[in-house]
Amino acid sequence: MQLARRGISSVLIDGSGRVGKGVAYSTTEPAHLLNVPAQGMSALADEPDHFARAFEAAGGHRRGFAQRRFFGQYLGGLLGHAEASGNVASLNATATAANQVADGWRVSLDDGSSLEASALVLATGNQEPDGLRAFADAGSRFIRNPWGDEARNAIANLASNGEAALIVGTGLTMVDLVLSLDAASYTGRIVALSRRGLIPRTHADFDPVPVALEDVPQGDVRGLTRWLRERGARIGWRAAVDSLRPHSHALWQRLDTTQQRRFLRHARPWWDVHRHRIAPEVGSTVAQMVSSGQLEIVAGRIETATVTDSKLEVTYRRRRASKPQRETFAYAFNCTGPLHSMTHTRDPLLRSLLNAGAVKPDHLGIGLEVDGVCRAAKHLWAMGPLTKGRYWEIIAVPDIREQAARVAADIEQELCA
Ligand SMILES: Cc1cc2nc3c(=O)[nH]c(=O)nc-3n(C[C@H](O)[C@H](O)[C@H](O)COP(=O)(O)OP(=O)(O)OC[C@H]3O[C@@H](n4cnc5c(N)ncnc54)[C@H](O)[C@@H]3O)c2cc1C
């Protein structure tokens, strides 16, 4: 859309059948809500109210949380508008390789065809998670991708027989799955397990208390954590966490690699649950399921998983427990979140570029190395979760829309120079 506005033609390649919506906004489940209030979800960097107006026109409140499928329709409308300009064409195909040619890139597609372009943008989103070693022999009882058809079938089976379900991971993906089970009228037991058993906190109204970047400790994760705790105690943790948002890229980039690793290893689970909060109505559904005893959140780790009589027998050890316990589940779902390792990517396009040395993993190995204008190579840009190593906070719409505008401007400058 940003390119079309600049009069630059582009081809949008997406082989998933959910072009323009990705995993996040192609859900059809009404219970899946945005985790950012409508007023923060405009797709347009220069029109921050754009989505809030659309939501209000449909009867919503700008501080409320729209259904994700509604946001998907909004994105679809914007894409349709860009296509109508004649500058955007969508192609339903998977890109399998890209090779540099004299004036740009040749992209190969899974149907055997290829196309050439002066600029290539990688916006392939979150990577599917790795399998979990303990479930290597669990076959179809282990649902590796919580967004696919297998997961939908498993939810339908669970709803009809009420057997117990295990969820590995207790973050936003777990919340989505629990909501889907609840919406399917499932009443069975759910165990959701992660190392620390931390679950996303809930949004609530607060008065923002901005802070200047110079007043925030820099370069040291421990110092920053201490400062955040103290500030949270004074002004409320939501105000303290959100006051860092405008500075998140600068704060991340002023940590050296050792400090960034320290953040990922120790602080990240806490940061994630406070920063990526859930809508109040979602929070109360989850809380109600916990208090009724249907959903148990466990801090611990999986030891073994075997299939016996076509059920999963799982042993897991609760944190600080001396002995593991054994429990039988009909299914286990992998909700550990997106892959955080570029070298393990299964995306054929990324694999081909990495194997050819055309792009490099970033210094942390969690995305691609990009420069200050998101270039990963000559005439090649990367966006969104692929640029986590450089920006860290670059996975949500408010950040990606700014990045899209900047990348489009840079492409325009490069191509029209
Ligand atoms: C469940 C969920 C809920 C979220 N909720 C919110 C929210 O409420 N608010 C918010 O701000 N953010 C939210 N996010 C985060 C954020 O909006 C998304 O991660 C964002 O959609 C990323 O956009 P993207 O275009 O980079 O990638 P995606 O939306 O993931 O799109 C990438 C597309 O590229 C396709 N693709 C990948 N490789 C290839 C290939 N080789 N060839 C062809 N196609 C390919 C994929 O199939 C996919 O369709 C959520 C994320 C998830 C997963």
The ligand as an ORCA input file, in Angstrom:
! r2SCAN-3c Opt
* xyz 0 1
  C      -2.177    -14.731     16.997
  C      -1.572    -13.368     16.873
  C      -2.283    -12.268     17.344
  C      -1.736    -10.986     17.223
  N      -2.456     -9.915     17.685
  C      -1.959     -8.670     17.525
  C      -2.707     -7.517     17.935
  O      -3.801     -7.631     18.467
  N      -2.161     -6.290     17.722
  C      -0.933     -6.138     17.147
  O      -0.488     -5.005     16.953
  N      -0.192     -7.210     16.778
  C      -0.685     -8.464     16.951
  N       0.042     -9.542     16.530
  C       1.381     -9.306     15.958
  C       1.427     -8.817     14.524
  O       0.345     -8.054     14.104
  C       1.725     -9.887     13.518
  O       2.798    -10.644     13.892
  C       1.867     -9.271     12.152
  O       0.768     -9.789     11.464
  C       3.140     -9.537     11.410
  O       2.931     -9.075     10.083
  P       3.778     -9.574      8.884
  O       3.127     -9.033      7.651
  O       5.207     -9.288      9.120
  O       3.647    -11.167      8.891
  P       2.367    -12.101      8.729
  O       1.127    -11.387      9.042
  O       2.692    -13.352      9.465
  O       2.344    -12.406      7.160
  C       3.390    -13.099      6.509
  C       2.790    -13.906      5.388
  O       3.837    -14.337      4.543
  C       3.564    -15.670      4.130
  N       4.840    -16.311      3.731
  C       5.874    -16.638      4.525
  N       6.874    -17.188      3.780
  C       6.436    -17.185      2.492
  C       7.018    -17.625      1.264
  N       8.245    -18.171      1.202
  N       6.288    -17.463      0.128
  C       5.047    -16.907      0.160
  N       4.453    -16.486      1.302
  C       5.138    -16.630      2.456
  C       2.945    -16.308      5.348
  O       2.215    -17.455      5.024
  C       2.061    -15.158      5.861
  O       0.770    -15.215      5.295
  C      -0.468    -10.824     16.637
  C       0.235    -11.945     16.178
  C      -0.304    -13.206     16.284
  C       0.466    -14.385     15.761
*
